[in-house]
Amino acid sequence: MTAPQRVLTRRTVATYAIGSLGTGGFGTLPGLVLVFYLTDTLGIAALAAGLLVTVAKIWDVLIDPVIGAHSDRGLMTRGSRRPLMVLGSIALPVFFILTFAVPAGIGPVASGLWVLIAFLVTATAFSLFQVPYIALPAELASGYDQRTKLISARVVVLTIAILLFGAGAPALRDSFANEHTGYLVMAVVAGLVIGLGMLVSSFVAPRGLTAEVASISILDTYRAGIAALRRSQPFRALLFTFLLQGLATGLMLAGAQYVATWVLGTGVTILFVALIAPAVIFAPVWALVAARVGKERAFRLASSLFAMAALVMILQVWMPGEWIYAPVALAGAAYAGMQSLPMSMLPDVISHDAARHEVASAGTFGGVWTAGETTGMALGATVLTVVLAASGYLESVAGQAVVQPSSAIVGIVLSFSIVPAVIIGASLWAFSGYPLRRVDIDQLAERTLG
């Protein structure tokens, strides 16, 4: 890729970061409420609900590398990744609203098909924005510390968005007596805010860049993604780590509404604030820690703290109560580092690969990365529904009162504690194979500028 050396201005940082208002909102809200909407409002059995969400996410996995390759070709032919991002920003609100606009009384099968189709299109629109968005830091910033600064600002907005949508949207939903109306109003407000944040951030994509990008077919797109995985050991290690962490956090995100409703007997808003408020505070702290000890060591520390906090919450089986907010807050503080640090390592991996092979593949890497992240989050919801079904969870339609068996309560707690803790432990083992350090990236930047 060739372009004049860019200075990372405050405007660039702010415009890029505001995109996380959209990515944070879409990454949080469906993961938090969609399965619960299916099981406790539409009356769909837990396993069927998990299957619907998983099918939509499998579609994401298939389409993301294609979008990544198309983004790279757009960079070659038009000099910018912007058009795809704008298209996704405009389309997403429409289909997000339709996902939560299922008419009452049409039955669980029709309801499930409605949600599946609408959410498939919504997820596609999101990928049109997200895949190029992930590729942008390698084009907006150069060097180890500049990328950390750019991604750290993004994660501050990301955590604020997660707090805003995770706490505010369910509260807005619950302010309506009719569950269907509550979900629809929530979707309208959230969808418009998500789309606006994505649209504004689309215009940070540089224009007039030139890149050597091969023109390839859809089949070759998947081959390119596999080739990227095969040739870049740093990418494999980082992607597998992030996939496992997405599985753990996706599991806890999908389970939060169930913990709040059936274990604590409260709304999910307080639980979510306890998780995300510390993440907002600690996002810049992790950037400082990374600058002092390196991204890699800081990431291991954040992940270990998260696993410890999750493990403690198993005690909710025997001592349910509000003390859970303390370990949840610790997990939130750690979560900020678990999000920002891998994302600031990804541009390092992309630049490392580009320097070795002299072909721009940021979109391909972004597509594979998004597919891996999506897979992890989808499997999190799937694991939750499997645990719910195995423990005897009872689905219901809007307005129907049910009493969950004690086995279902135990299943909910396990899915929020020991299971994600074990998965985080596995992710740290995967990360042991990540080889890049500050000196590698700084030397690469010096050779590029030279």
PyMOL commands that set and color helices and strands:
alter all, ss='L'
color gray80, all
select helices_A, chain A and resi 10-17+19-40+46-78+82-99+108-135+137-140+144-174+179-202+218-231+233-264+268-293+295-317+322-357+362-390+406-415+418-431+438-449
alter helices_A, ss='H'
color red, helices_A
deselect
rebuild
show_as cartoon
